[in-house]
């Protein structure tokens, strides 16, 4: 390992999906080797060579049987990667996609990576998808953070509390400063209802819950979903907190699918992952695109290097206001 390099654990994800393929592609890329040393964690028996084996992948039995084994192996790999990060053996974690139903079938009752990582580390976390550029004519980074994550839509109004918004804001602001070098983050809050409720005509939550929480947390908004992400792409905000999963994920994936990276803010170490799923339907066909996985490694390495250098890496100041937008 080079003295100036960071070391990252990379999990294979669900072995039935494209995770092993894209990890193998990442490992074979000289440009990636120049930014990080990789420790691949996962089962033996896939197309990817592993450094930390957590078992053997044998695609035997029924589809249900294979899902159970795949989920169990995926969960073990996450646990081992966290152990490596907590012990200081690696500087961060990059995770290939998992199948959430298989994870549950394999004995891990978590809605996804984010919730599992929070439990394993005891940290208050926030799920963020970030892109360095988001399409022609829209070069400003788009960063979307979720106030609630993997829950049914019918449960969202009760889950979008002032506490949830303020917690997401605290984790987001700290992450932008410490991990991304934004000295004075400008963070907007996306509304829950159409047109931010339009004075109560389309719901009262934006006026009674979101607006007071935004004021307390130093956020701008709440602004309607159909404009706030455009404003962020034009450079008005450094990040947008979305009240629920699909409104936030749809915005960034339409703008930058394949170039966005999932970042778990709030962990004691950086963790990133690609912006797509397991794609089991195309696994083994040689058509999987490793672009987002490669970007995930680059972003994780960037954050790890920034944390390692500390104050020697001065943060960049956000354009516009020098204090949090209100």
GUFI-740795 format. One record per residue: x, y, z of N, C-alpha, C in turn. Coordinates in pm, whole numbers. Atoms other than C-alpha are relative to their C-alpha. Layout:
REM residues N
     n_xx     n_yy     n_zz    ca_xx    ca_yy    ca_zz     c_xx     c_yy     c_zz
        X        Y        Z        X        Y        Z        X        Y        Z
...
//
This chain:
REM residues 326
     n_xx     n_yy     n_zz    ca_xx    ca_yy    ca_zz     c_xx     c_yy     c_zz
       83     -120        0        0        0        0       87      125        0
      -75     -124        5      127      347      -86      -20       78      129
        8      -72     -126      199      571      211     -106      108       -3
       98     -108       10      -38      841       80     -139      -51      -36
      126       57       45     -321      602       -3      -95      -22      115
      100       41      -97     -644      537      176      -39     -144      -32
       37      140       16     -771      184      227     -150      -13       23
      144        9       -7    -1135      101      164      -46     -145       -7
       66      130       11    -1341     -211      233     -110       12     -103
      102        2      104    -1562     -299      -63      -78     -131       11
       81      121      -10    -1850     -541      -12      -59      -37     -135
       51       48      129    -1983     -756     -296     -150       14      -15
      145       -9        9    -2349     -707     -211      -63     -137      -21
       70      125       27    -2599     -971     -322       74      -76     -110
      -78       72      101    -2399    -1240     -506      -81      -42     -122
       82       33      117    -2694    -1307     -738       -6      117      -98
       12     -120       82    -2677     -951     -872      129       39      -68
     -117      -49       74    -2425     -736    -1054      112       47       90
     -104      -46      -92    -2229     -651     -739      137      -58      -26
     -133       57       27    -1946     -899     -799       60       50     -132
      -51      -46      130    -1918     -786    -1163       54      142        8
      -46     -139       -3    -1894     -416    -1090      117       17       96
     -117       -6      -88    -1654     -475     -801      124      -49      -75
     -113       49       79    -1431     -679    -1033       46      106      -99
      -35     -106       95    -1445     -396    -1288       70      115       69
      -64     -108      -77    -1357     -139    -1023      143      -39       34
     -132       44      -42    -1064     -344     -904       98       -4     -118
      -86        9      117     -930     -380    -1258       33      136      -61
      -17     -133       58     -938       -5    -1325      123       68       61
     -120      -66      -53     -592      159    -1291      -29      135       63
       33     -131      -57     -756      495    -1223      -50      -14      143
       46       23     -136     -922      350     -914      117      -39       89
     -117       41      -77     -598      187     -800       85      120       40
      -78     -120      -30     -445      534     -806      -56       81      116
       60      -80     -106     -688      672     -549      -24      -78      129
       28       77     -121     -743      384     -305       48     -144      -14
      -26      143       -8     -630       40     -199     -128      -67       49
      128       63      -29     -929     -194     -189       17     -132       73
        9      128      -71    -1006     -475       52     -140      -54      -29
      131       52       43    -1286     -677     -109      -49     -101      103
       61       82     -104    -1519     -838      145     -124      -68      -57
      116       70       51    -1764    -1108       47       26     -148      -11
      -17      144       12    -1813    -1471      -38       94      -38     -114
      -72       59      111    -1581    -1678     -248     -101      -66      -94
       87       68       95    -1725    -1835     -561      -70       91      -99
       55      -93       99    -1816    -1521     -761      111       41      -96
     -100      -46       96    -1636    -1342    -1045      100       95       62
      -91      -93      -67    -1471    -1110     -793       88      -72      100
      -93       56      -97    -1162    -1211     -600      -16       75      132
       20      -64     -130    -1205    -1145     -228      126       -7       85
     -111       -4      -95     -954    -1047       37      -44      -46      138
       59       42     -128    -1183    -1108      335     -119      -88      -33
      108       93       34    -1394    -1419      283      -95      -17      118
      100       21     -105    -1719    -1454      475      -83     -126      -31
       71      122       34    -1821    -1786      324       16      -34     -147
       -6       46      138    -1881    -1959       -7     -137       14      -65
      125      -14       76    -2145    -1868     -265      -15     -119      -94
       34      113       87    -2299    -2177     -423     -147       14      -38
      139      -23       43    -2613    -2098     -627      -78     -129      -19
       68      129        3    -2790    -2421     -538     -142       13       56
      134        3      -56    -3147    -2510     -453      -98       87      -76
      105      -80       63    -3465    -2320     -530       36      148        3
      -21     -145        1    -3488    -1947     -596      -10       56      142
       15      -44     -139    -3607    -1900     -238      124      -37       82
     -119       44      -73    -3314    -2101     -102      120       89      -34
     -113      -84       42    -3066    -1897     -306      -11      140       59
       19     -133      -58    -3218    -1573     -180       39        3      147
      -35        7     -142    -3179    -1681      182      151        1       18
     -145        8      -12    -2814    -1770      135       65      131      -44
      -55     -126       50    -2745    -1456      -68      -15      111      103
       22     -102     -102    -2900    -1235      199       88      -18      121
      -86       28     -115    -2707    -1406      475      144       41      -29
     -137      -36       36    -2377    -1362      292       17      151      -13
       -7     -146       13    -2453     -999      210        5       66      137
       -1      -55     -135    -2529     -928      575      133      -21       70
     -130       29      -62    -2210    -1097      692      109       93      -54
     -101      -87       60    -2005     -890      449       -8      142       57
       16     -134      -59    -2152     -566      584       55        1      142
      -50        7     -137    -2081     -673      940      152       -1        4
     -147        9        1    -1721     -762      855       63      131      -44
      -53     -128       45    -1664     -437      668       -5      104      111
       11      -93     -112    -1789     -238      967      107      -31      104
     -106       38      -95    -1553     -434     1194      136       52      -46
     -128      -48       54    -1262     -347      966       12      152       14
       -3     -146      -12    -1357       22      969       13       43      145
       -5      -39     -140    -1412       39     1344      136      -30       63
     -133       33      -53    -1074     -125     1409      110       85      -60
     -100      -82       65     -897      121     1181       77      -72     -109
      -68       75      106     -792     -149      935      -26       63     -136
       33      -74      122     -971       43      659      -49      138       39
       38     -139      -25    -1055      412      626     -145       30      -36
      138      -21       42    -1404      370      480      -55     -125      -64
       69      115       57    -1657      135      325      -75       42     -126
       80      -16      121    -1802      110      -25      -80     -129      -16
       85      118        3    -2098     -126      -56      -68      -17     -135
       76       34      120    -2233     -296     -366     -145      -27       40
      143        8      -34    -2615     -328     -386      -41     -132       63
       60      118      -63    -2814     -567     -170     -146       -8      -39
      143       21       17    -3160     -716     -211      -62        1      139
       51      -18     -136    -3360     -600       91      -85     -118       46
       80      118      -37    -3602     -894       82       89     -118       33
      -94      109      -27    -3311    -1138       64       73       23      132
      -67      -31     -126    -3136     -959      350      -87      -43      118
       93       41     -105    -3444    -1012      565      -10     -153        7
        9      147        3    -3475    -1375      454      125      -65       57
     -126       53      -50    -3110    -1425      547       23       25      148
      -10      -18     -145    -3174    -1319      906       35      140       46
      -36     -137      -36    -3104     -944      896     -123       90      -19
      125      -74        6    -3416     -743      979       25      150       -5
      -25     -142       23    -3314     -406      838      -61       39     -134
       55      -44      129    -3486     -203      564      107       21     -107
     -107      -22       97    -3147     -140      401      133       23       68
     -134      -28      -52    -2780      -54      440       -3      108      108
       -4     -116      -88    -2849      280      608      -38      -36      142
       48       36     -132    -3048      138      896       91     -103       68
      -90      101      -57    -2813     -158      942      129       65       49
     -123      -68      -40    -2506       66      955      -23       84      125
       30      -79     -119    -2676      294     1207       -3      -89      125
        8       91     -113    -2748       -3     1434      137      -55       38
     -131       59      -27    -2401     -155     1400       96       99       65
      -92     -101      -53    -2230      174     1488      -58       82      114
       65      -82     -101    -2485      333     1721       -2      147      -34
       -7     -139       43    -2469      652     1516     -135       50      -49
      114      -63       64    -2740      896     1416       42       35     -142
      -44      -13      138    -2721      889     1039     -106       67      -86
       91      -53      101    -2877     1047      734       43      -54     -135
      -27       55      133    -2905      902      385        4      114     -103
      -16     -105      100    -2775     1131      111       41      -60     -134
      -49       28      134    -2748     1089     -264       58      129      -56
      -71     -119       46    -2498     1328     -418       58      -23     -137
      -64        4      131    -2378     1407     -766       93      119      -12
      -93     -110       21    -2078     1615     -864      -46       90     -113
       60      -76      110    -2260     1725    -1181     -128      -70      -38
      132       59       20    -2617     1672    -1288      -59       27     -138
       56      -10      133    -2648     1709    -1659       41      126      -73
      -39     -111       85    -2594     1952    -1943      -60      132       50
       45     -131      -44    -2613     2312    -1829      -30        9      148
       30        2     -143    -2657     2211    -1464      118      -61       73
     -126       53      -51    -2307     2175    -1327       11        7      152
      -11       -9     -145    -2378     2259     -962      -33     -134       64
       30      128      -65    -2366     1957     -731     -141       -3       56
      130       20      -62    -2702     1820     -624       16     -102      110
       -8       89     -116    -2717     1666     -279     -138       -6       63
      133       20      -55    -3042     1520     -150        8      -91      122
       -2       74     -125    -3087     1402      209     -143      -35       38
      134       45      -34    -3384     1204      338      -26       16      149
       41      -11     -139    -3565     1295      659      -59     -132       49
       46      136      -29    -3733      951      647       50      -88     -114
      -61       85      103    -3600      651      458      -97     -104      -52
       76      109       61    -3752      313      378     -124      -34       82
      128       24      -66    -4109      331      505     -111       13     -102
      112      -14       95    -4448      297      334      -45      146      -12
       44     -136       22    -4588      615      185     -110       40       98
      108      -32      -92    -4895      595      411       52       35      140
      -59      -29     -130    -4661      620      713       77      131        3
      -86     -118        9    -4477      930      593      -50      118       83
       42     -119      -75    -4696     1210      740       26       -8      150
      -25       14     -143    -4663     1070     1092      149       -3       32
     -144       11      -23    -4288     1011     1051       75      131      -23
      -65     -128       29    -4207     1359      920      -28       95      117
       16      -81     -121    -4175     1519     1263      106      110        3
     -101     -103      -17    -3990     1827     1371      133      -58       44
     -123       65      -47    -3739     1604     1548       74      -67     -115
      -65       66      114    -3674     1404     1229       68      101      -91
      -57     -103       87    -3615     1719     1027      123       64       64
     -113      -63      -68    -3390     1880     1286      119      -96       12
     -108       98       -6    -3192     1559     1328       72      -13     -133
      -61        8      133    -3138     1531      953       81      124      -30
      -72     -125       25    -3033     1895      943      133        2       73
     -127        0      -76    -2771     1851     1216      103      -92      -67
      -92       94       62    -2619     1545     1052       47       52     -136
      -34      -53      132    -2630     1709      709      101      113        9
      -90     -115       -9    -2465     2032      816      141      -45       40
     -131       49      -43    -2186     1849      997       70      -76     -113
      -59       76      109    -2133     1616      702       51       88     -112
      -44      -90      107    -2116     1897      448      127       75       38
     -119      -72      -46    -1860     2084      658      121      -93        8
     -114       86      -30    -1641     1792      767       37      -94     -113
      -27       99      105    -1677     1551      475       14       61     -138
       -1      -59      134    -1733     1781      178       64      138       -6
      -73     -125       -1    -1554     2097      286      -83      122      -35
       86     -117       22    -1854     2333      254       -3       79      130
      -20      -72     -126    -1775     2601      511     -129       47       63
      126      -54      -52    -2124     2750      548     -114      -55      -84
       99       66       86    -2382     2508      405     -133       74       -6
      135      -55       22    -2703     2647      256      -91     -119      -30
       82      121        8    -2965     2378      311     -147       39      -10
      143      -26       18    -3324     2386      188      -79     -122       43
       92      107      -36    -3619     2181      307     -108      -10     -106
      105       27       98    -3850     2024       50     -132      -19       74
      131       10      -61    -4220     2052      130      -55     -142      -10
       67      130        1    -4439     1751      203     -116       -3      -98
      122       -6       81    -4755     1859       22       19       79     -128
       -8      -80      123    -4816     2001     -328       -5      150       33
       -6     -145      -19    -4726     2371     -340       19       39      147
      -24      -23     -142    -4613     2347       25     -131       20       76
      129       -7      -66    -4978     2305      122      -88      113      -47
       77     -114       52    -5085     2633      -44      -89       61      108
       73      -65     -107    -5183     2793      284      -99      -91       71
       88       94      -65    -5349     2480      416     -102      -65      -91
       99       55       93    -5558     2405      109       31     -146      -33
      -40      136       37    -5357     2089       30       70      -73      114
      -63       61     -116    -5254     1991      383       65      105       88
      -49     -100      -95    -5138     2169      695      140      -30       53
     -127       41      -61    -4816     1980      776      115       96      -30
     -110      -90       35    -4592     2225      593        2      124       88
        9     -118      -85    -4717     2515      803       16      -32      148
        1       31     -144    -4755     2337     1137      123      -79       47
     -113       85      -39    -4456     2098     1133      128       42      -70
     -124      -21       75    -4205     2163      854       55      141       15
      -51     -138       -5    -4185     2544      865       61       32      137
      -65      -25     -129    -4125     2568     1243      131      -77       16
     -123       78      -10    -3867     2287     1221      111       62      -83
      -99      -64       86    -3692     2459      933       58      124       66
      -47     -121      -69    -3674     2781     1133       96      -35      112
      -86       39     -111    -3528     2606     1436      134      -56      -48
     -121       66       49    -3274     2415     1225       82       87      -94
      -75      -86       90    -3163     2709     1013       -7      -41     -144
       20       43      138    -3305     2569      690      -83      102      -76
       87      -80       85    -3458     2755      399     -121      -84      -37
      120       73       39    -3817     2662      317      -95      -21      116
        8      100      108    -4012     2446      306      -43       59     -133
       33      -41      136    -4024     2496      -69      -63     -117      -75
       65      108       76    -4243     2298     -312      100      -88      -72
      -89       97       63    -4086     1984     -454       23       29     -147
      -14      -21      144    -4145     2097     -812       91      116      -34
      -94     -109       28    -3906     2394     -773      130       -9       81
     -117       -9      -88    -3663     2335     -485      122      -71      -57
     -115       72       55    -3445     2081     -666       60       75     -119
      -49      -84      110    -3419     2307     -972       84      114       56
      -75     -110      -63    -3307     2590     -747      135      -50       51
     -126       57      -47    -3043     2362     -594       95      -26     -116
      -83       28      117    -2918     2256     -937       58      128      -60
      -49     -128       51    -2880     2623    -1027       98       67       97
     -102      -49      -91    -2656     2677     -725      -50       77      119
       52      -78     -111    -2890     2838     -473       20      -70      134
      -15       77     -123    -2854     2557     -218      109     -107      -17
     -102      105        1    -2578     2312     -127      -60     -137       22
       67      127      -25    -2825     2043      -24     -148       26       21
      143       -6      -24    -3196     1970       -3      -39     -119       87
       55      107      -82    -3360     1770      275     -141      -30      -49
      130       43       51    -3653     1572      136      -77      -71      110
       76       60     -110    -3938     1458      362      -17     -151      -10
       15      145       14    -3964     1107      216       79      -50     -120
      -93       66       91    -3775      860        1      -19       37     -146
       14       -7      145    -3926      880     -345        9      142      -57
       -9     -136       53    -3955     1258     -380      146       43      -13
     -141      -35        6    -3584     1293     -304       77      -83      -99
      -74       89       88    -3455      989     -488      -37       20     -146
       40      -23      139    -3660     1059     -800       69      123      -56
      -61     -124       48    -3522     1412     -824      145      -21      -42
     -142       11       33    -3157     1314     -815       26     -107     -105
      -25      105       99    -3188      997    -1020      -42       44     -140
       34      -56      130    -3365     1180    -1301      111       93      -47
     -103      -97       36    -3094     1446    -1291      135      -65      -26
     -139       48        6    -2788     1224    -1251       13     -150       18
       -9      144      -20    -2857      852    -1265      129      -55      -63
     -126       55       48    -2533      658    -1301      120       84       40
     -109      -87      -45    -2329      953    -1170      -17       39      146
       25      -35     -139    -2480      984     -823       56     -107       93
      -58       88     -101    -2341      830     -506      -81       11      128
       69        4     -128    -2520      723     -190      104       14      111
      -92      -24     -110    -2343      859      119      -78       -7      131
       63        6     -132    -2435      766      476       70      100       90
      -56     -102      -87    -2372     1082      675      -18      -40      147
       12       21     -143    -2310     1064     1048       76     -119       55
      -78      116      -46    -2108      741     1064      138       45       48
     -136      -34      -42    -1767      737     1235      104      -22     -110
      -86       21      116    -1621      652      893      -86       24     -124
       81      -19      120    -1728      731      535      -50     -132      -58
       56      115       72    -1958      487      357      -76       52     -122
       67      -38      123    -2071      518       -2      -48     -125      -74
       48      110       84    -2256      303     -255      -53       58     -129
       53      -50      128    -2379      328     -615     -148       35       10
      138      -50       -2    -2715      481     -705      -99      -95      -65
       89       97       64    -2867      161     -845      -11     -125       86
       24      121      -75    -2988     -176     -725       79     -119      -50
      -74      123       29    -2881     -537     -766       -4      -41     -147
       14       33      143    -3004     -569    -1128       21     -149      -26
      -15      145       14    -3037     -944    -1091      -34      -48     -141
       44       41      134    -3205     -960    -1431      109        7     -105
     -108       -8      100    -2885     -862    -1613      131      -58       51
     -123       56      -57    -2631    -1030    -1384       55     -111      -87
      -67      105       76    -2378    -1244    -1568       -2       19     -150
       10      -24      144    -2453    -1094    -1910      110       90      -54
     -111      -85       43    -2150     -866    -1918      -40      139      -43
       46     -132       42    -2352     -548    -1961      -13       97      117
       13      -86     -117    -2343     -406    -1607       94      120      -11
      -77     -124        4    -2223      -44    -1585       57       28      138
      -67      -19     -129    -1968       10    -1309       27      147       31
      -32     -142      -15    -1962      391    -1342      -32       53      140
       38      -52     -131    -2153      467    -1022       81      -65      111
      -84       66     -100    -1953      209     -827      139       63        4
     -131      -66        4    -1629      369     -944       -7      138       64
       16     -131      -61    -1759      712     -846      -15      -13      151
       15       23     -144    -1854      569     -507      136      -18       67
     -135       17      -54    -1494      461     -452       73      134        5
      -68     -130        4    -1364      803     -557      -49       92      112
       56      -88     -103    -1601      988     -323       40      -48      138
      -39       52     -130    -1530      758      -30      148       28       28
     -143      -28      -15    -1156      797      -87       24      148       27
      -12     -144      -22    -1194     1175     -107      -34       38      143
       41      -30     -137    -1379     1190      223      102      -54       99
      -97       61      -91    -1136      952      393      130       79        2
     -124      -78        6     -840     1155      273      -17      135       69
       27     -127      -68    -1001     1479      393        3      -19      152
        2       25     -143    -1063     1328      736      140      -29       54
     -135       33      -43     -707     1197      752       89      123       11
      -83     -120        0     -554     1536      673      -54      106       94
       58      -92      -97     -793     1726      897       10      144      -41
       -5     -144       24     -731     2097      925       96       39     -109
      -96      -32      107     -454     2075      668      -69       10     -135
       76      -14      124     -726     2053      401     -107      105       22
       97     -105      -28     -906     2389      410     -131      -22      -74
      129       17       66    -1280     2374      337      -24      109     -101
       41     -100       97    -1426     2552       38     -121       72       53
      113      -78      -45    -1671     2831      106     -108       -1     -107
      113        4       92    -2013     2801      -49      -26      140      -54
       34     -129       59    -2111     3076     -290     -125       53       64
      122      -61      -53    -2373     3323     -175       18       31      147
       -1      -35     -140    -2461     3371      190      104      -79       77
     -101       66      -80    -2198     3286      449      -58      -64      125
       67       64     -114    -2454     3165      705     -114      -83      -51
      109       86       45    -2724     2900      689     -122       79      -45
      118      -69       50    -3019     3008      481     -119      -26       90
      120       13      -82    -3342     3073      668     -123       38      -81
//
